[in-house]
């Protein structure tokens, strides 16, 4: 249970850091995407940039998945396994 808890905290921290970073870089995050999609519908898709697509559907999931690995590594390191 402690392993899941630690991984959860690492993922949460990573998500916060990544969301702040993309906001400062002007890249569309999931909150903006879903808000605009609910307001504009499919008309949103042609307005999006390649960087927005890449971030939302490739880079962000990869980095969050990587944060799971980091959390598991930290747990193993701290628990002596």
N, C-alpha and C positions, 0 to 999 in steps of 0.2 A: 504494500500500500504506500509506503514511503517513496518507493521508486516512482510510482504514478504521480504522486503529489509533487515530487521534485521536477519531474519532466513537465508537468503542467505549469509550474512556476517559470521554468525556462522558456517554454513556448509563449506564455503570457508576456514575459519581459521582452522577448524577441519581437512579438507582434506590436507591442507599444513602440519600441525603438524604430521598427520598420515603418510603421504608420506615420510617426513624426517625420522621419526622413523623407518619405514620398510627398508628404504635404509641403515640406520646405522646398523640394525639388520641382513641385508643380506636376507631379505624376498623379493620375487618377487612382484613388484607393477604392476599396470595396464599398465603403459608406457612400462616397460620391457616386460611384457607379450605380449602386442600387437606388439611390435617391433620384438620380437623373433618369434611370431606366423607368422608374415608376411615373415620372413626370412626362417624359418624352417618348417612351415606348421604343420601338425598333428604329426610330429616326436617330437615336443616339449613336448607333453603330458606325455609320459613315463619318460621324464627327470625331470619333476617337482616333488617337494617334497610335502608331505602331508600338511606341514605348508603353502606352497604356495597356494594350493587349498583352504585350510581353510581360509586363509587371504583374497584371492580374492573373494571368492564366499559366505562366511559366515560372517566373522568378520568385514571386511571393510564395507559392506552394512549395517550391524547392527549398527556400530558406526556412520556412516553418518546419518542413520535414527534417531539415538539417538540425534545427534546434531541438527536435526530439532526440536525435542522435547525441547532441551535446549534453542534454539532460541525462540521458542514460549513461554516458561516459562519466559525468560528474557524480552520479549516484554510485557507480562502480568504484570510482576513485575514493570517494568519501566512506564507502562501506567496506573497503578493503577487498573487494571481489575482483 
